[in-house]
Amino acid sequence: MKMGFEKVLGQVLRDVRLQAGLSRTECAERIHKANLSKIENGQTLPRIDTLAALCELMGVALADLLLIVEARQ
C-alpha cells in the first residue's frame, strides 16, 4: 500500500533530522516545534521556504531530500 506524499515526506524529514543529531527543540530556530511535529507526522505540508530552511539546518540539499521521498513512495 502506497503512503501519501505528506506521510513519506514527514518520515524522511524525521529520519534526516535524527541522523543529523538534531532535536525538534534545536530546529525551533527555523520552525515552531508543534508545526515540525505536524509535518513529521504527515498531518500537514511545509511551505517550500520552510522546507528549504530545514534542509539547510540538517545539512541536506532540498533536491536530495525530495529524491529520498520519491524513492520511498
Secondary structure, DSSP 8 states (H G I E B T S, - for coil): ----HHHHHHHHHHHHHHHTT--HHHHTTTS-HHHHHHHHTTSS---HHHHHHHHHHHT--HHHHHHHHHHH-
